[in-house]
Amino acid sequence: MPIELHRNLEAYRTAAAVAMYSHYYLFEEEEYLFNKYYRAGENVLDLACGLGRTTLLLHEMGMQVRGADRSDVFVQTARRRLPYLDFRQGSYDRIEEADASFSHLLISYNGIDYAFPEIQRVAAIRECVRVLKPGGTLIFSSHNLKSLHWFSPCSFWGPRDKIRLTPKAFRDWSYVVEAGMHTFYASRQFVIRQAEECGLRLLETVSFRKLRNFQLSLYFSPYIHYAFQKPAE
């Protein structure tokens, strides 16, 4: 295991991480996408589910949901808190599910961006395609590289960090070290192209819902939500 990936995984085994992810709510962008693409009774695999934030809320929407996360601490904690839900330990680049077995796959809260190196991210998307039923959807969010431009006020970085990171904003993608973890940032165009090369079709992208101007959102949204579909056979 690359040392960087090991550090990413260890970060999700700490008490601080458990405290950080102990909140159960939906982002406005998630609520919009879930209501649009999910229907009660359909099954969804919630990958990198953490402590079950979205797993619980998908269950309450009437979905048949299974949560999976690589962190043994997160999975054990989620099972104690939500014993009536199905949580399993597993990685999104080696999904232990049958081909074409889920109508929907979800990787929320930029979880896919902690795959390292980039080839693991590609492996994760390909695994999602394998597990999806034809016509099924993959929804995930990903850090927006263009938000690293110094003039983006929505960036979570401070002024000094934005000046330091601005050169990366002119690339297609890059890893940025955040809180000791290697975090993937990419342009919207790169994320779409990468997913399409793995066999998916773009349905739509959703930036911060408060930003009604599409061009502004390409630079002002720190992360972007993507909805893809596996083409029907």
C-alpha positions in Angstrom: 0.0 0.0 0.0 1.5 3.4 -0.9 2.4 5.4 2.2 0.1 8.2 1.0 -2.9 5.9 0.8 -2.0 4.5 4.2 -2.1 8.0 5.7 -5.4 8.7 4.0 -6.9 5.5 5.6 -5.4 6.1 9.0 -7.0 9.6 9.1 -10.4 7.9 9.0 -9.7 5.8 12.1 -9.3 8.7 14.6 -11.6 10.0 17.2 -11.4 13.4 15.5 -12.7 11.8 12.3 -15.6 10.1 14.1 -16.6 13.4 15.6 -16.3 15.3 12.3 -18.6 12.8 10.5 -21.1 12.4 13.3 -23.8 14.5 11.5 -26.8 13.3 9.6 -28.1 15.6 7.0 -28.1 16.1 3.2 -26.5 18.9 1.3 -28.8 20.9 -0.8 -27.2 19.4 -4.0 -27.6 15.9 -2.7 -31.3 16.4 -1.9 -31.8 17.7 -5.4 -30.1 14.8 -7.0 -31.6 12.1 -4.8 -35.1 13.3 -5.3 -34.5 13.4 -9.1 -32.9 10.0 -9.7 -33.8 7.8 -6.7 -37.1 6.0 -6.2 -38.4 4.2 -3.1 -37.7 0.5 -3.4 -34.7 0.8 -5.6 -31.3 -0.5 -4.3 -28.3 1.7 -3.8 -24.7 1.0 -2.7 -23.4 3.8 -0.6 -19.6 3.6 -1.0 -17.2 5.4 1.4 -20.3 5.9 3.5 -18.4 6.9 6.7 -20.7 6.8 9.7 -23.8 6.3 7.5 -24.8 9.9 7.0 -26.3 9.3 3.6 -27.0 5.6 4.3 -29.5 6.5 7.0 -31.2 9.2 5.0 -31.5 7.0 1.9 -33.1 4.3 4.1 -35.6 6.9 5.3 -36.4 7.7 1.7 -37.5 4.1 1.3 -34.3 2.9 -0.6 -32.8 -0.6 -0.2 -29.4 0.6 0.9 -26.1 -1.0 1.8 -23.2 1.1 3.2 -19.6 0.2 2.7 -16.4 1.9 4.0 -12.8 1.1 4.1 -12.4 2.4 7.7 -13.0 -0.4 10.2 -13.6 2.2 12.9 -16.3 3.9 10.9 -18.0 0.7 10.0 -18.0 -0.6 13.6 -19.3 2.7 14.9 -22.1 2.9 12.2 -23.2 -0.6 13.1 -23.5 0.3 16.8 -25.4 3.4 16.1 -27.6 2.1 13.3 -27.9 -1.7 13.9 -30.9 -2.0 11.6 -28.9 -1.0 8.5 -26.4 -3.0 6.5 -22.8 -1.8 6.8 -19.8 -3.7 5.5 -16.1 -3.0 5.3 -14.8 -2.6 1.8 -13.0 -0.4 -0.7 -14.6 1.2 -3.8 -11.7 0.0 -6.0 -12.5 -3.6 -5.2 -16.2 -3.8 -4.7 -17.4 -7.2 -3.3 -20.7 -7.2 -5.2 -21.9 -9.1 -8.2 -21.9 -7.6 -11.7 -25.0 -5.4 -12.5 -26.4 -5.9 -9.0 -27.3 -2.3 -8.0 -29.6 0.3 -9.6 -27.6 3.2 -8.0 -24.1 3.8 -6.6 -23.2 6.8 -4.4 -19.9 8.2 -3.3 -20.7 11.2 -1.3 -18.8 14.1 0.3 -15.9 13.9 -2.2 -15.0 10.5 -0.9 -13.6 9.4 -4.3 -11.0 12.1 -4.0 -9.1 10.2 -1.4 -8.2 7.4 -3.7 -4.4 7.4 -4.3 -2.7 7.2 -6.7 -4.9 8.4 -9.5 -5.0 4.9 -11.0 -7.0 3.8 -7.9 -9.6 6.4 -8.7 -9.9 5.0 -12.2 -10.2 1.5 -10.8 -13.0 2.7 -8.5 -15.0 4.2 -11.4 -14.6 1.0 -13.4 -15.7 -1.1 -10.5 -18.8 1.1 -10.2 -19.6 0.5 -13.8 -19.3 -3.2 -13.3 -21.6 -3.3 -10.3 -24.2 -1.0 -11.8 -27.2 -2.3 -13.7 -27.7 -1.0 -17.2 -29.4 2.3 -16.9 -28.2 2.7 -13.3 -26.6 5.9 -11.9 -23.4 6.8 -10.2 -23.5 10.0 -8.2 -20.4 11.5 -6.6 -18.9 14.8 -5.7 -15.3 15.9 -6.4 -13.1 18.8 -5.5 -13.0 21.5 -8.1 -9.5 22.3 -9.2 -10.5 25.7 -10.6 -11.6 26.9 -7.2 -7.9 27.1 -6.3 -7.6 30.3 -8.4 -6.7 33.1 -6.0 -9.9 35.0 -6.9 -12.3 32.3 -5.8 -13.9 33.6 -2.6 -15.7 30.2 -2.0 -12.5 28.3 -1.7 -12.0 26.9 1.8 -8.3 27.8 1.7 -6.9 30.9 3.3 -5.3 33.7 1.2 -1.7 32.4 1.6 -2.7 28.9 0.7 -4.6 30.1 -2.4 -1.6 32.0 -3.6 0.6 28.9 -3.1 -2.0 26.6 -4.8 -3.0 28.9 -7.7 -0.5 27.4 -10.2 -2.2 24.0 -9.8 -5.5 25.6 -10.9 -4.2 25.8 -14.5 -3.8 22.0 -14.7 -6.4 19.3 -15.5 -5.9 17.6 -12.1 -3.6 17.5 -9.2 -3.2 16.1 -5.7 -3.2 18.6 -2.8 -2.2 17.7 0.7 -5.0 18.6 3.1 -4.7 17.8 6.8 -2.0 15.3 5.9 -4.1 13.5 3.3 -3.5 13.5 -0.4 -6.7 14.9 -1.9 -7.6 14.8 -5.6 -8.6 18.0 -7.4 -9.7 18.2 -11.0 -11.4 20.4 -13.5 -15.0 19.6 -14.4 -14.0 18.7 -17.9 -11.4 16.2 -16.7 -13.8 14.4 -14.3 -16.4 14.0 -17.0 -13.8 12.8 -19.5 -12.4 10.3 -17.1 -15.8 8.8 -16.2 -16.8 8.7 -19.9 -13.6 6.8 -20.7 -14.7 4.2 -18.1 -18.0 3.7 -19.8 -20.4 6.2 -18.2 -22.6 8.9 -19.7 -23.0 12.3 -18.1 -26.5 13.2 -16.9 -25.7 16.5 -15.2 -23.4 18.4 -13.0 -24.5 20.4 -10.0 -22.4 23.2 -8.4 -23.3 25.1 -5.3 -27.1 25.6 -5.7 -26.7 29.2 -4.5 -24.6 30.0 -7.6 -27.1 30.4 -10.4 -24.6 31.4 -13.0 -23.0 28.3 -14.7 -19.7 30.0 -15.7 -19.2 31.5 -12.3 -19.8 28.1 -10.7 -16.9 26.6 -12.6 -14.6 28.7 -10.5 -16.5 29.5 -7.4 -17.7 26.0 -6.3 -15.1 24.2 -4.1 -16.6 20.9 -5.2 -19.0 19.8 -7.9 -21.6 17.0 -7.8 -21.8 14.7 -10.8 -24.6 12.3 -12.0 -23.6 9.7 -14.5 -25.5 6.8 -16.0 -24.4 3.4 -17.2 -25.9 3.1 -20.8 -28.6 0.6 -21.2 -27.6 -2.5 -23.2 
